[in-house]
Amino acid sequence: METSLPLDRRTALKLGLGTSIGGLLGLASTRAEERPGSQQPSQTNVNVGPRTDPPPLVDARFPCEIAEDVWVIPDRRTFLVPNIGIVVGKETALVIDCGLGPGCGQDVVKAAERVAPGRKLILTQTHAHPEHAFGAVAFKNRAEIFLNRQQNDYLARIGPTMLQLFRERYGEQVRQILEGAEIVQGTDLYDGDRASLDLGGRQVDFQSIGTAHSPGDQTIFLPKERILFAGDLIEERMFPIVPFYPPTITKSDIDGARWVQALSSFEQIEPSIIVPGHGSLGQAEIARSVREYFADVQARVKKMAESEGIEPLISKLKPELMAAYPTWEHDRFIEPAIRYFAS
């Protein structure tokens, strides 16, 4: 089924998004962290206590069909929960990303089995960061894991360190969600910058971006429907995640210029729908907003960096950027972006 342009509320309702329309298309104005406690999935028993963010659990109960047999488990604008895709062919279903821990991954498996009964499962990941990859243990002995070689190598190299970083950085609720997590490498790897899979009457194209947001970033594109799964190369109405956290994640693990180049290429192909790593669905404008934000940060840093040290620079620029993007969430990602572009 071809998806018409633009993807407005009427079109989205035709695609069967139902009551999830606000969360998927950004029509709800309330920030996730400002909403009163909403019902959370109960698959993992987490004693979280007082918190700012809700527990980062994938709620896989209500996948949304955005095109015929193309499903999204939305992130519900919850920190450390990604948008997850399920693409169904006649023989095989491709799962795109799998959540932060084993419980999340298991719920994604169950959701895939519901929308694609009897199909073989293949898991892929847009990149190797924990909330996109560390639920993969639930897919062991159940699915093939299809990755590009650079991402797989990066996951093997830095995965254990990132696992420890998340356990230490994000508190008890994340430690509990990560209990039993392990680094699961690909069972089927591809070399080069492109690959394709036939799921049975449905072609899926993979593009390995290289190092941009992280080593081995890849996009997943459905050429017939022109749907692009972009991972964390794009966040919607949210400060982009520039994962500059030395010594765990260093500048060599990020390439801002290649990232911007990838964003420009997304605009040129004019996808009917972009599924970002986090946030609501959109079209080329959400790629453009990230590209323009990076240009803005770089310009502000360049203007001030020669006369300011890094800490005064952050103190001045962070409030400026919060004021310039007042509807964007997760200002916690402003500081690492400034540090990256200033380094």
C-alpha positions, -999 to +999 in steps of 0.1 A: +000+000+000+015+033-010+014+060+016+002+094+004+018+128+011+016+146+033+011+123+063-017+143+079-041+132+106-066+119+081-040+098+063-027+085+095-061+074+106-065+055+073-032+038+081-048+024+112-029+043+139-061+047+159-057+062+194-019+063+191-020+090+165-010+118+189+021+100+202+032+089+167+027+121+149+036+146+176+001+160+180+002+157+218+019+187+233+027+173+267+062+161+273+067+126+285+085+136+316+058+161+325+028+137+322+014+122+353+022+085+358+006+066+330+001+028+329+033+010+323+037-025+309+039-051+336+063-076+320+092-066+342+090-062+380+109-030+386+109-012+420+118+023+409+109+046+437+110+084+431+121+094+396+120+120+369+117+096+340+093+067+338+110+033+336+124+027+301+102-003+293+090-011+258+052-012+257+047-037+230+010-043+236-003-021+209+018-020+177+006+005+151+003-004+115+017+025+095+015+007+061+003-027+051+022-052+073+046-025+085+043-020+122+058+004+147+060-001+185+061+035+195+085+049+221+057+069+238+083+096+242+099+077+270+136+082+277+157+052+267+129+036+248+133+035+210+108+032+182+108-004+171+098-017+137+083-050+125+082-055+087+062-086+076+067-106+045+050-138+034+078-159+048+098-137+072+093-108+096+121-083+102+124-067+136+142-034+138+157-027+173+147-045+205+148-023+236+171-020+266+170-053+283+158-090+281+123-082+293+118-056+266+133-079+240+109-107+250+079-085+247+091-074+212+094-111+202+058-117+214+046-087+195+063-099+163+047-133+167+013-118+171+015-096+140+035-121+119+023-156+130+042-185+116+070-164+101+107-168+106+121-139+125+152-118+117+164-091+141+185-061+129+196-030+148+200+006+136+231+009+158+248-007+187+237+015+216+221-002+246+184+007+242+185-004+206+205-036+210+206-050+245+173-067+244+187-090+217+193-119+242+155-126+239+161-134+202+189-159+207+179-193+193+147-177+180+159-155+152+188-147+129+205-114+137+215-095+106+240-067+111+267-049+091+302-060+101+313-026+115+284-024+138+289-060+150+326-053+156+318-021+176+292-040+196+317-067+205+344-041+214+325-016+234+293-034+244+305-046+278+317-011+287+285+005+276+265-020+296+285-011+327+281+027+319+243+024+317+241+004+350+261+031+368+248+062+350+210+056+351+203+042+385+185+013+400+155+010+376+179+006+346+201-018+365+171-040+371+159-038+335+195-048+324+196-078+346+205-108+325+215-086+295+244-098+275+261-087+243+246-107+214+265-105+181+252-110+147+247-144+132+246-131+096+269-101+087+272-081+055+302-062+043+301-030+022+276-002+024+245-019+011+225-051+014+190-063+007+167-090+021+137-106+005+111-113+033+089-131+008+073-106-016+088-077+002+122-062-003+141-044+025+172-024+017+200-017+043+225+011+040+255+011+063+263+047+069+296+040+086+305+061+116+281+090+121+260+088+154+281+056+161+303+031+142+282+009+120+250+031+119+226+017+094+192+027+079+165+003+068+144+014+038+113-001+023+115+010-014+079+002-023+064+021+006+093+046+008+095+041+046+128+049+063+139+036+097+166+061+107+176+051+142+193+078+162+205+097+132+172+114+137+153+124+169+120+142+165+113+172+187+141+162+209+177+174+212+197+149+191+217+124+210+254+132+204+269+103+224+301+120+234+310+105+268+347+100+270+365+078+279+337+053+271+325+069+239+352+092+223+352+116+194+365+089+171+332+070+176+312+100+162+315+117+128+294+149+127+302+156+091+291+122+079+260+125+101+250+157+084+257+142+050+234+113+058+207+137+069+209+155+036+206+123+017+174+114+036+159+147+025+168+140-011+151+106-013+118+122+000+106+092+021+069+090+027+075+082+064+106+085+085+107+065+117+132+082+140+151+065+167+131+085+193+101+107+189+072+109+165+070+098+129+076+125+102+090+131+068+120+150+054+114+179+078+126+159+108+159+152+091+162+188+082+156+200+117+185+179+131+208+191+103+199+227+110+203+222+148+239+209+142+247+239+120+233+262+147+254+246+175+285+246+155+280+283+146+275+293+183+305+272+194+327+287+167+317+322+177+325+318+214+350+290+216+382+311+211+374+334+240+358+310+264+368+278+282+346+247+278+327+251+311+318+288+306+309+279+270+284+253+282+270+276+308+263+303+282+252+281+253+229+256+270+204+282+281+205+298+247+198+266+229+170+257+254+154+290+246+159+286+208+142+252+208+116+256+235+094+226+225+123+201+223+127+175+250+158+161+268+181+191+272+205+166+289+219+161+254+229+197+248+261+195+268+277+165+251+269+182+217+286+214+227+316+194+240+318+174+208+317+204+185+341+224+207+367+196+209 
